[in-house]
Amino acid sequence: MHQSATIVVTGAAGFIGSCMVKSLNNKGFDNLLLVDDFGIETKRKNWEGKDYLEILERHSFFEWLELHKPKIDLIIHLGARTDTTEFNYSIHETLNVAYSKSIWNYSVAHQIPLIYASSAATYGAGEFGYNDDHELVEKLKPLNPYGVSKNEFDKWAFQQNNCPVFWTGLKFFNVYGPNEYHKGRMASVIWHSVNQIKNNAVVKLFKSHRDDFKDGQQLRDFIYVKDVVKVIDWIEETMLSNKWQIANNGLYNLGTGKARSFYDLAAASFKGLDLEPNIEFIDMPEDIRETYQYFTEANMQKLQNAGYLNHFYTLEEGVDDYVRHYLKTLKYM
């Protein structure tokens, strides 16, 4: 329908960004400007083989825009420093706050619709629940510098008098799926589980260090990356066809709305490999113990009210697809 549209995807060599590019390619979009740090060799297979106009280094992106002055129809800003164990806030401030402000200001100046990635890490320990209510943004107390940086940008966005004509920030919950091979320690528990099963035939999960949660029963809202890009696709189509309501601008949760346990996740990983579960429990590392979320669950009513009514993969469906069709053979999306 709008395949001639020019779309910027930041974070395009990363996990969610590269899946987004693949989804856009599948719909016939190849007028894509891919922005990232393309010097990281472990990400190469995420973007090789994709169709695009240009790949642009993150640090010189705005200079390139100034020089070439392209007509851009939409920006999907997924690039961020996502390491929750990086405690140097200045790194997050530079990449997640300052860079995002530059993207926002460019979108405003050129009247370009903007979709950007926020995070469920903004909710902290969940003392205010997991509602994407704009009134809560100022009150939230994230548990790590990454979550702080994401919330700082959300707060800043709401303070702006000048906004992109259409804009939305998506609070990603626990995303898993293909193209996260480069993430190492920060990859999903499924990725770690399958590696552990292949190497040692056992999955080790963190013990609970709270009396109100049994070992392995810490709960998260796990969402398959294919659902994440489906939601972004839907918003992108709505914005490009001018059907997005300005009243719908703002923040949206992006999870399944159903919290599940890490034990269930590990068990589903075994099942995807046609094996019986073999699960052990180990102490949680000291450096994350105090800031660990024991429960997250997205309230998804707002996105439904905006018109998104598609079915989400269940945990079992998503893990099975990921393990069987990607992790077994290290295939990319």
C-alpha angles and dihedrals in degrees: 000000000000098000091136090062116116111230129187116213115189118197085032094152092050132087104273094025094057091047087051091053091050091051091050090048090051088056092051100262112138100147088096130146106206116203125190144100097290094182093084103101095198089065096051097101090052092069105021111103094024121122117242145141098233141353110220129192112240095232094054099036097105092047088052091051090050091051100043102029095203121190104247122194100188141003120212103191109197099142115116145132098259102177106126090190093059103101098180099104094194090069091054091042092056098045103029103033111022095038092046090051089054090051090048093048091049090050090051095046092051098033093240120160111243133207114183138179118248120167145233084233084082089073094067113189090351095248089147094041126244101286120139089222112150091217090065098056095087092048100050119114110202116202100223140032092258091057091044091053092050092049092046090057092047089051091048091050091056091050092058121105090192113061136167109269090248120017141159137176116209119211101214115207120197103330120192134171147090124344096038093107092112096054099085111181091009094056118112123279088248091060090048092045095054091048090051092048092049092048104035108006089238136090119217116207128186118266116237115255092194126080093222094060125060119220110285092009095101104129130223137168101244115195126188114236090233088065091047092055091043090058092046089048090053093049091045092052091047092049096044091051090048091241095118110109116232085220087064093060113119143057127342132184114236111199133100095262091239123096116214133185128255087235090060089048093053092045090052089051090056090047091053086058091045092245135127115252117265107180131172131180128233134182115275112247112265093233094065101028097094095045100041119130111226096185136024128165125165120229098222099184095105095057090047090051089053088058108266106133104155122131117257123221111260115235090257093048094047096045092046092052092045096047098041100040103032118012096046091061100020089244121172130223 
